[in-house]
């Protein structure tokens, strides 16, 4: 569990997690015996580090101002089922495993963004968090559709 005191701290922790996922997805796409896992890992690998791309739309001065913005209370990123993914041998991962872990991580991010939105942050910080929250909601809908179609469960 990591306690967050500035937006920059949050972004650094999320970036670290996403870099780990990115490396893992690349390994899964090369080594998994399951074609569904390979396909899904390619898709998920392209969606990493979304908060950095969102932040990069701002000028360098605004980026620093956003990163320096202090948070009034602790925001915790609680490890969930998604953490087990990083210790599972890539050759054993199935599309179903990968999708369930992506859903669990998406829920973790949604909780973090919901907590941040409850703080009523202002300006560019609020815009960034709202955009990230909207992205995660869209991702959640995509994952629900994938799950309901049993596309990666074969």
N, C-alpha and C positions, 0 to 999 in steps of 0.2 A: 504494500500500500504506500502510495506516495502522496504527501500533503503538498498542495500547491498554494503558493502565496502570490505569484505574479503570472500573468498570461504567458510571458516568455518561458517560465518554468513548465507550464502545462504543454506548450508547444514543443519544448525540448523532449519531454517524456513521451509525448505522442509520436514525435519523430523517431525516437529510438525504437519504440514498439513497432512502428510501421516499417522501418528499415529491416528489423528482424523478420517481419512477415514477408517483405519483398524478397529477401534472400531465400527464405524457406519456399516461397511460391516458385521461384526459379528452380530450386532443387527438385521440388515435386514435379514440375513440368518436365524435367529431364529424367527422373528416376522412378516415378510411380508406375506401377504395373496397370493401373486403372486409367483408361482413356478419359473417363469423365473427370477424374481428378486433374489430369493434365489440362483439359480444356478449361475447367473452372479456375485452376491456378493461374492460367494465362490471363483470364478475365480479371481476377482479383488483383493480380500483380500490376495491372495497368491503372488501378484505382488507388494506389498507395499515396501517401503524403499529400492528401487533398488539402489539408489546412495550409501547407506551405505554398501550394499554388494559389490558394485563395489569398493568402497574405501577400504574395508577390505582386498582386495587382495594385498594391499601395506603393507610394514613394518610400524611399529608404528612411526618411525622417518619420513618416507615419508608421512604418513598420516598427521602428524602435519605440515610438510612443505607445503603440499597442502592446509590444512585448514588456515594456516597463510598467504597464497598468497593474496596480496592486489589487488584489482580491481581498475583500473584507473577511472572508471566512475560509476555512480549509475546504478544498475540493479534493476528494480522494478518487484515485483510479484503482478500483478493486480488480485484482486478477480474477478472471472467470475461467470457464471451460476452455476458452480460446487459448489460454496459456499452455495447455497440454499439447497443443498443436506443435509448438516449437521443439518438443522433446520426442515426438513420434517419428519413427523412421519414415522418410518420404516414400519408400517403396511400399509401405503398408497403408498409406492414406488412400481412401476412396473418395469419390465425388460427394457421397453422402456425408462423410466425416468433415470434409472441407466446407461444405455448405453450412452444416450445423455450427461449426466453429466461427464461420464468417457472421452468421446470425447472432451468435453470442457476443462477439466483439462489437458488432453494430449496436447491440443493446447497451453495452458498456459505454460506448461513445454517446449514445442518446441520453443516458443518465448524466454523464458529465456535462453535456451541453444544456440539458434541462436545469441542472444545478446552477450553471453560470447564468442562464437566462433569468432565473429567479432573483439574481442579485441586482437586476435592473441596471446593468452597465449602460453607459452612454456612448454616443458617437461611433467612431470607427470600430471600437471594440465590440459594441453591440451588433453592428452590421456584420462583422466577421463571424461572431458566434451564431447569429441568425442564419447566415449563409451555410455554415457548417451543419447546423441543425437541420436545415431544409435538405441538404445533400444526404444526410443520414436517413431522413424520413423517406427520401426517394429510394435509397439503397434498400431500406427495410421492405418497401413495396416490391422491389425487384426480387429480393430474396424470397419473399412470401410466394410470389408467382412461380419461381423456380421450384420451391418446395411443393406447392400444390400440383404442379405438372409432373412431379416425380422425375424431372428431367435428369438429374444427377444421381438418382437413386437406383439406377439399373445395375 
